[in-house]
Amino acid sequence: MSDNEHEAKMARPRMASGALFFDEQGRVMMLEPTYKDYREIPGGYVEAGESPLEACVREVREELGISPDIGRLLAVDWAPSPAEGDKVLYLFDGGVLPPESRDRIQLQAAEIGAYDFHPLDVVAELTIPRLARRIEAAAAARTEGRVAYLEHGRAPGRGGPVLPQRL
């Protein structure tokens, strides 16, 4: 196989990165985008030359107008899509966002209409299934001190959250 043939077969997924923020009651932050009919988490696409963590920090700053510390990686999700192209999505731990940080939030008005915190058991009602699965698996990984590897929001071969290596 020539180098050109090999390169043509190499995966070139788009990458996106986001953060899970929680309140003191353990509810997760969900945004109301102005351009979608379902809730999202803070985050977006990774730009050329940017790491997934750098993208997460930048997107949180752009969407929420704050720069809280972003913690460890919680989940990596491979999301295949023949229509849109494959994606690799990274979810980081934004931790508990204290009231003083929430008071400083200035939403990116062109993209984000509102935000609120929601119990994990209602996330599936607020967003698309693959994002709900990703959020639930990442929240479990956060609680259990591990990193979740997912494929389309599911643990490979199980249909549920991953139980891999401990940190």
Secondary structure, 3 states (H helix, E strand, C coil): CCHHHHHHHCCCCEEEEEEEEECCCCCEEEEEECCCCCCECCEEECCCCCCHHHHHHHHHHHHHCCCCCCCCEEEEEEECCCCCCCEEEEEEEEEECCHHHHHCCCCCCCCEEEEEEECHHHHHHHCCHHHHHHHHHHHHHHHHCECEEEECCECCCCCCCCCCCEC
